[in-house]
Amino acid sequence: MAQAMRPNTAGGLFATDGKPHPLQDTLLAVTLVLGITAFVTAMFDNLHLLSSWTGLVGILTGAYGQWISETTRERFGLILGLGAAAVGFFLGMAHGGLFGGVIS
C-alpha cells in the first residue's frame, strides 16, 4: 500500500501529470460554458438561434480540445461539454435551425 502514502503532486485541477496545460484548460472551460448554454437555451423554442449556434461552436471547440488534450481529466470534462453542446445543437436545429426565421 505504498501508493496510499504518496502525496498528491498534481499541479492543477485538470493536469494529472503535474504540468500546466493552459490551452487545454481554456478549451475545456469554453466547451463547458458553450455546452451548458446550448443545453439550457434549447429548452425554449424561441431561443433556437442561440442554442444552435452555441451548440455548433461548442462541438467544434470540444472536438479540437479532444484532439490536443493530454490528460484523462481534460477529456472527461470535454466529453461532458461536447454532449451538452450536441444536445443543444440538435434541439436548436429541430426548433428552427441556425437561420430559422432570419432568412425569409
OpenMM code with the backbone's topology and positions (N, CA, C; nanometers):
from openmm import Vec3, app, unit

residues = "MET ALA GLN ALA MET ARG PRO ASN THR ALA GLY GLY LEU PHE ALA THR ASP GLY LYS PRO HIS PRO LEU GLN ASP THR LEU LEU ALA VAL THR LEU VAL LEU GLY ILE THR ALA PHE VAL THR ALA MET PHE ASP ASN LEU HIS LEU LEU SER SER TRP THR GLY LEU VAL GLY ILE LEU THR GLY ALA TYR GLY GLN TRP ILE SER GLU THR THR ARG GLU ARG PHE GLY LEU ILE LEU GLY LEU GLY ALA ALA ALA VAL GLY PHE PHE LEU GLY MET ALA HIS GLY GLY LEU PHE GLY GLY VAL ILE SER".split()
positions = [
    Vec3(0.0822, -0.1189, 0.0000),
    Vec3(0.0000, 0.0000, 0.0000),
    Vec3(0.0866, 0.1253, 0.0000),
    Vec3(0.1956, 0.1228, -0.0715),
    Vec3(0.2822, 0.2391, -0.0778),
    Vec3(0.2162, 0.3543, -0.1511),
    Vec3(0.1261, 0.3235, -0.2446),
    Vec3(0.0613, 0.4304, -0.3184),
    Vec3(-0.0282, 0.5158, -0.2289),
    Vec3(-0.0771, 0.4618, -0.1204),
    Vec3(-0.1614, 0.5395, -0.0302),
    Vec3(-0.0807, 0.6414, 0.0486),
    Vec3(0.0474, 0.6236, 0.0580),
    Vec3(0.1313, 0.7142, 0.1362),
    Vec3(0.1905, 0.8272, 0.0526),
    Vec3(0.1792, 0.8193, -0.0799),
    Vec3(0.2366, 0.9235, -0.1642),
    Vec3(0.1525, 1.0501, -0.1586),
    Vec3(0.2164, 1.1660, -0.1501),
    Vec3(0.1393, 1.2907, -0.1522),
    Vec3(0.0893, 1.3202, -0.2929),
    Vec3(-0.0176, 1.3967, -0.3000),
    Vec3(-0.0727, 1.4371, -0.4288),
    Vec3(0.0129, 1.5503, -0.4845),
    Vec3(0.0829, 1.5256, -0.5947),
    Vec3(0.1733, 1.6249, -0.6517),
    Vec3(0.1165, 1.6862, -0.7792),
    Vec3(-0.0112, 1.6685, -0.8051),
    Vec3(-0.0713, 1.7235, -0.9266),
    Vec3(-0.0660, 1.8757, -0.9210),
    Vec3(-0.0274, 1.9350, -1.0334),
    Vec3(-0.0096, 2.0791, -1.0393),
    Vec3(-0.1396, 2.1563, -1.0418),
    Vec3(-0.2397, 2.1057, -1.1080),
    Vec3(-0.3646, 2.1784, -1.1205),
    Vec3(-0.4829, 2.0855, -1.1061),
    Vec3(-0.5993, 2.1435, -1.1240),
    Vec3(-0.7213, 2.0659, -1.1100),
    Vec3(-0.7356, 1.9629, -1.2213),
    Vec3(-0.6981, 1.9998, -1.3442),
    Vec3(-0.7163, 1.9101, -1.4569),
    Vec3(-0.5868, 1.8456, -1.5047),
    Vec3(-0.4730, 1.8933, -1.4580),
    Vec3(-0.3450, 1.8394, -1.5032),
    Vec3(-0.2976, 1.7313, -1.4066),
    Vec3(-0.3157, 1.6065, -1.4453),
    Vec3(-0.2757, 1.4965, -1.3585),
    Vec3(-0.1293, 1.4606, -1.3768),
    Vec3(-0.0630, 1.5192, -1.4753),
    Vec3(0.0781, 1.4902, -1.4964),
    Vec3(0.1683, 1.5943, -1.4306),
    Vec3(0.1112, 1.6907, -1.3615),
    Vec3(0.1900, 1.7903, -1.2901),
    Vec3(0.2377, 1.9059, -1.3750),
    Vec3(0.2038, 1.9081, -1.5025),
    Vec3(0.2452, 2.0156, -1.5924),
    Vec3(0.1255, 2.1045, -1.6230),
    Vec3(0.1489, 2.2325, -1.6455),
    Vec3(0.0371, 2.3202, -1.6813),
    Vec3(-0.0043, 2.3005, -1.8274),
    Vec3(-0.1342, 2.3069, -1.8516),
    Vec3(-0.1899, 2.2960, -1.9864),
    Vec3(-0.2890, 2.4102, -2.0065),
    Vec3(-0.2408, 2.5325, -2.0255),
    Vec3(-0.3334, 2.6456, -2.0319),
    Vec3(-0.4275, 2.6420, -2.1526),
    Vec3(-0.3799, 2.5999, -2.2695),
    Vec3(-0.4669, 2.5952, -2.3866),
    Vec3(-0.5761, 2.4900, -2.3691),
    Vec3(-0.5392, 2.3742, -2.3197),
    Vec3(-0.6372, 2.2682, -2.2998),
    Vec3(-0.7399, 2.3061, -2.1933),
    Vec3(-0.6942, 2.3703, -2.0858),
    Vec3(-0.7869, 2.4131, -1.9806),
    Vec3(-0.8816, 2.5207, -2.0309),
    Vec3(-0.8323, 2.6103, -2.1169),
    Vec3(-0.9177, 2.7137, -2.1741),
    Vec3(-1.0223, 2.6530, -2.2666),
    Vec3(-0.9811, 2.5594, -2.3504),
    Vec3(-1.0763, 2.4923, -2.4383),
    Vec3(-1.1794, 2.4136, -2.3582),
    Vec3(-1.1368, 2.3534, -2.2490),
    Vec3(-1.2288, 2.2810, -2.1625),
    Vec3(-1.3330, 2.3760, -2.1041),
    Vec3(-1.2895, 2.4894, -2.0525),
    Vec3(-1.3823, 2.5855, -1.9928),
    Vec3(-1.4781, 2.6424, -2.0972),
    Vec3(-1.4268, 2.6754, -2.2140),
    Vec3(-1.5112, 2.7308, -2.3204),
    Vec3(-1.6132, 2.6272, -2.3659),
    Vec3(-1.5710, 2.5030, -2.3816),
    Vec3(-1.6619, 2.3969, -2.4244),
    Vec3(-1.7708, 2.3732, -2.3214),
    Vec3(-1.7353, 2.3726, -2.1932),
    Vec3(-1.8360, 2.3533, -2.0894),
    Vec3(-1.9365, 2.4681, -2.0858),
    Vec3(-1.8888, 2.5920, -2.0965),
    Vec3(-1.9794, 2.7072, -2.0943),
    Vec3(-2.0714, 2.7054, -2.2153),
    Vec3(-2.0155, 2.6797, -2.3330),
    Vec3(-2.0984, 2.6738, -2.4534),
    Vec3(-2.1969, 2.5573, -2.4482),
    Vec3(-2.1528, 2.4436, -2.3970),
    Vec3(-2.2418, 2.3282, -2.3870),
    Vec3(-2.3566, 2.3513, -2.2913),
    Vec3(-2.3282, 2.4094, -2.1769),
    Vec3(-2.4348, 2.4383, -2.0799),
    Vec3(-2.5310, 2.5418, -2.1365),
    Vec3(-2.4769, 2.6449, -2.2018),
    Vec3(-2.5617, 2.7473, -2.2619),
    Vec3(-2.6513, 2.6879, -2.3701),
    Vec3(-2.5944, 2.6058, -2.4572),
    Vec3(-2.6731, 2.5436, -2.5633),
    Vec3(-2.7793, 2.4513, -2.5060),
    Vec3(-2.7440, 2.3761, -2.4046),
    Vec3(-2.8388, 2.2812, -2.3451),
    Vec3(-2.9550, 2.3526, -2.2783),
    Vec3(-2.9250, 2.4562, -2.2022),
    Vec3(-3.0309, 2.5282, -2.1297),
    Vec3(-3.1205, 2.6052, -2.2262),
    Vec3(-3.0604, 2.6736, -2.3237),
    Vec3(-3.1427, 2.7516, -2.4162),
    Vec3(-3.2198, 2.6647, -2.5142),
    Vec3(-3.1810, 2.5406, -2.5309),
    Vec3(-3.2543, 2.4510, -2.6205),
    Vec3(-3.3905, 2.4130, -2.5634),
    Vec3(-3.4114, 2.4361, -2.4358),
    Vec3(-3.5404, 2.4030, -2.3752),
    Vec3(-3.6490, 2.5043, -2.4108),
    Vec3(-3.6094, 2.6143, -2.4738),
    Vec3(-3.7043, 2.7191, -2.5122),
    Vec3(-3.7065, 2.7289, -2.6644),
    Vec3(-3.8249, 2.7143, -2.7234),
    Vec3(-3.8373, 2.7121, -2.8692),
    Vec3(-3.7896, 2.8408, -2.9340),
    Vec3(-3.8146, 2.9538, -2.8701),
    Vec3(-3.7811, 3.0818, -2.9324),
    Vec3(-3.6324, 3.1168, -2.9226),
    Vec3(-3.5521, 3.0383, -2.8541),
    Vec3(-3.4083, 3.0622, -2.8440),
    Vec3(-3.3274, 2.9655, -2.9302),
    Vec3(-3.3883, 2.9192, -3.0390),
    Vec3(-3.3212, 2.8190, -3.1219),
    Vec3(-3.1965, 2.8738, -3.1898),
    Vec3(-3.1933, 3.0032, -3.2202),
    Vec3(-3.0722, 3.0593, -3.2808),
    Vec3(-2.9544, 3.0514, -3.1851),
    Vec3(-2.9777, 3.0902, -3.0602),
    Vec3(-2.8713, 3.0855, -2.9602),
    Vec3(-2.8271, 2.9425, -2.9325),
    Vec3(-2.9223, 2.8533, -2.9154),
    Vec3(-2.8851, 2.7152, -2.8821),
    Vec3(-2.8152, 2.6454, -2.9983),
    Vec3(-2.8593, 2.6701, -3.1208),
    Vec3(-2.7953, 2.6009, -3.2328),
    Vec3(-2.6547, 2.6553, -3.2592),
    Vec3(-2.6358, 2.7864, -3.2504),
    Vec3(-2.5022, 2.8420, -3.2750),
    Vec3(-2.4049, 2.8096, -3.1626),
    Vec3(-2.4483, 2.8226, -3.0366),
    Vec3(-2.3574, 2.7877, -2.9267),
    Vec3(-2.3282, 2.6387, -2.9255),
    Vec3(-2.4255, 2.5578, -2.9637),
    Vec3(-2.4018, 2.4141, -2.9740),
    Vec3(-2.3012, 2.3800, -3.0816),
    Vec3(-2.3123, 2.4460, -3.1970),
    Vec3(-2.2190, 2.4203, -3.3059),
    Vec3(-2.0769, 2.4624, -3.2688),
    Vec3(-2.0623, 2.5801, -3.2115),
    Vec3(-1.9293, 2.6267, -3.1714),
    Vec3(-1.8752, 2.5393, -3.0578),
    Vec3(-1.9613, 2.4960, -2.9660),
    Vec3(-1.9190, 2.4070, -2.8583),
    Vec3(-1.8716, 2.2723, -2.9090),
    Vec3(-1.9370, 2.2212, -3.0109),
    Vec3(-1.8941, 2.0948, -3.0709),
    Vec3(-1.7565, 2.1108, -3.1352),
    Vec3(-1.7362, 2.2214, -3.2062),
    Vec3(-1.6079, 2.2431, -3.2727),
    Vec3(-1.4943, 2.2640, -3.1730),
    Vec3(-1.5169, 2.3456, -3.0694),
    Vec3(-1.4110, 2.3661, -2.9699),
    Vec3(-1.3850, 2.2397, -2.8896),
    Vec3(-1.4894, 2.1645, -2.8601),
    Vec3(-1.4710, 2.0399, -2.7878),
    Vec3(-1.3968, 1.9358, -2.8686),
    Vec3(-1.4247, 1.9304, -2.9990),
    Vec3(-1.3540, 1.8351, -3.0848),
    Vec3(-1.2059, 1.8703, -3.0943),
    Vec3(-1.1757, 1.9991, -3.1082),
    Vec3(-1.0349, 2.0392, -3.1126),
    Vec3(-0.9686, 2.0144, -2.9769),
    Vec3(-1.0410, 2.0399, -2.8689),
    Vec3(-0.9866, 2.0128, -2.7359),
    Vec3(-0.9578, 1.8651, -2.7142),
    Vec3(-1.0444, 1.7789, -2.7654),
    Vec3(-1.0206, 1.6347, -2.7559),
    Vec3(-0.8953, 1.5963, -2.8344),
    Vec3(-0.8765, 1.6602, -2.9463),
    Vec3(-0.7633, 1.6279, -3.0322),
    Vec3(-0.6304, 1.6618, -2.9657),
    Vec3(-0.6256, 1.7720, -2.8883),
    Vec3(-0.4986, 1.8142, -2.8290),
    Vec3(-0.4912, 1.7878, -2.6785),
    Vec3(-0.5942, 1.7265, -2.6204),
    Vec3(-0.5925, 1.7028, -2.4754),
    Vec3(-0.4838, 1.6025, -2.4386),
    Vec3(-0.4341, 1.6170, -2.3160),
    Vec3(-0.3238, 1.5318, -2.2719),
    Vec3(-0.3558, 1.4478, -2.1490),
    Vec3(-0.4598, 1.4808, -2.0761),
    Vec3(-0.4909, 1.4045, -1.9554),
    Vec3(-0.6349, 1.3541, -1.9604),
    Vec3(-0.6626, 1.2546, -1.8793),
    Vec3(-0.7960, 1.1962, -1.8739),
    Vec3(-0.8967, 1.2941, -1.8146),
    Vec3(-0.8569, 1.3735, -1.7184),
    Vec3(-0.9485, 1.4710, -1.6591),
    Vec3(-0.9938, 1.5732, -1.7620),
    Vec3(-0.9033, 1.6173, -1.8468),
    Vec3(-0.9414, 1.7109, -1.9525),
    Vec3(-1.0411, 1.6456, -2.0478),
    Vec3(-1.0148, 1.5235, -2.0848),
    Vec3(-1.1037, 1.4532, -2.1783),
    Vec3(-1.2414, 1.4303, -2.1182),
    Vec3(-1.2466, 1.4019, -1.9891),
    Vec3(-1.3749, 1.3796, -1.9229),
    Vec3(-1.4602, 1.5056, -1.9274),
    Vec3(-1.4027, 1.6184, -1.8921),
    Vec3(-1.4766, 1.7445, -1.8965),
    Vec3(-1.5171, 1.7826, -2.0377),
    Vec3(-1.4292, 1.7560, -2.1330),
    Vec3(-1.4618, 1.7859, -2.2724),
    Vec3(-1.5776, 1.7008, -2.3231),
    Vec3(-1.5824, 1.5765, -2.2816),
    Vec3(-1.6934, 1.4906, -2.3229),
    Vec3(-1.8252, 1.5401, -2.2648),
    Vec3(-1.8246, 1.5861, -2.1409),
    Vec3(-1.9463, 1.6425, -2.0824),
    Vec3(-1.9918, 1.7660, -2.1596),
    Vec3(-1.8979, 1.8547, -2.1885),
    Vec3(-1.9314, 1.9742, -2.2653),
    Vec3(-1.9764, 1.9422, -2.4066),
    Vec3(-1.9096, 1.8459, -2.4701),
    Vec3(-1.9480, 1.8047, -2.6048),
    Vec3(-2.0886, 1.7457, -2.6086),
    Vec3(-2.1202, 1.6645, -2.5103),
    Vec3(-2.2542, 1.6045, -2.5046),
    Vec3(-2.3625, 1.7088, -2.4869),
    Vec3(-2.3406, 1.8034, -2.3955),
    Vec3(-2.4389, 1.9094, -2.3746),
    Vec3(-2.4514, 1.9980, -2.4976),
    Vec3(-2.3385, 2.0283, -2.5620),
    Vec3(-2.3415, 2.1105, -2.6831),
    Vec3(-2.4142, 2.0388, -2.7966),
    Vec3(-2.3918, 1.9098, -2.8088),
    Vec3(-2.4576, 1.8337, -2.9157),
    Vec3(-2.6086, 1.8275, -2.8941),
    Vec3(-2.6511, 1.8035, -2.7711),
    Vec3(-2.7953, 1.8005, -2.7424),
    Vec3(-2.8566, 1.9374, -2.7702),
    Vec3(-2.7906, 2.0433, -2.7247),
    Vec3(-2.8404, 2.1779, -2.7513),
    Vec3(-2.8436, 2.2098, -2.8994),
    Vec3(-2.7403, 2.1688, -2.9720),
    Vec3(-2.7358, 2.1926, -3.1159),
    Vec3(-2.8495, 2.1201, -3.1870),
    Vec3(-2.8686, 1.9927, -3.1565),
    Vec3(-2.9713, 1.9164, -3.2267),
    Vec3(-3.1115, 1.9648, -3.1926),
    Vec3(-3.1361, 2.0013, -3.0673),
    Vec3(-3.2677, 2.0556, -3.0324),
    Vec3(-3.2878, 2.1936, -3.0945),
    Vec3(-3.1821, 2.2732, -3.0997),
    Vec3(-3.1922, 2.4023, -3.1670),
    Vec3(-3.2215, 2.3864, -3.3148),
    Vec3(-3.1607, 2.2879, -3.3771),
    Vec3(-3.1885, 2.2609, -3.5187),
    Vec3(-3.3328, 2.2136, -3.5376),
    Vec3(-3.3827, 2.1362, -3.4446),
    Vec3(-3.5202, 2.0878, -3.4547),
    Vec3(-3.6213, 2.2005, -3.4351),
    Vec3(-3.5847, 2.3018, -3.3579),
    Vec3(-3.6763, 2.4126, -3.3309),
    Vec3(-3.6695, 2.5243, -3.4337),
    Vec3(-3.5783, 2.5183, -3.5273),
    Vec3(-3.5726, 2.6229, -3.6275),
    Vec3(-3.4397, 2.6384, -3.6965),
    Vec3(-3.3344, 2.5837, -3.6398),
    Vec3(-3.2060, 2.5833, -3.7062),
    Vec3(-3.1209, 2.7060, -3.6859),
    Vec3(-3.0135, 2.7104, -3.7610),
    Vec3(-2.9146, 2.8182, -3.7489),
    Vec3(-2.9659, 2.9506, -3.8036),
    Vec3(-3.0527, 2.9468, -3.9046),
    Vec3(-3.1029, 3.0690, -3.9665),
    Vec3(-3.2544, 3.0749, -3.9685),
    Vec3(-3.3220, 2.9871, -3.8954),
    Vec3(-3.4678, 2.9818, -3.8979),
    Vec3(-3.5323, 3.1115, -3.8525),
    Vec3(-3.6147, 3.1675, -3.9396),
    Vec3(-3.6840, 3.2919, -3.9079),
    Vec3(-3.6058, 3.4168, -3.9411),
    Vec3(-3.4753, 3.4042, -3.9685),
    Vec3(-3.3944, 3.5208, -4.0013),
    Vec3(-3.3956, 3.5438, -4.1518),
    Vec3(-3.3780, 3.4360, -4.2287),
    Vec3(-3.3779, 3.4451, -4.3745),
    Vec3(-3.5150, 3.4007, -4.4254),
    Vec3(-3.5814, 3.4876, -4.4947),
    Vec3(-3.7141, 3.4534, -4.5458),
    Vec3(-3.7167, 3.4489, -4.6968),
] * unit.nanometer
topology = app.Topology()
chain = topology.addChain("A")
for resn in residues:
    res = topology.addResidue(resn, chain)
    for name in ("N", "CA", "C"):
        topology.addAtom(name, app.Element.getBySymbol(name[0]), res)
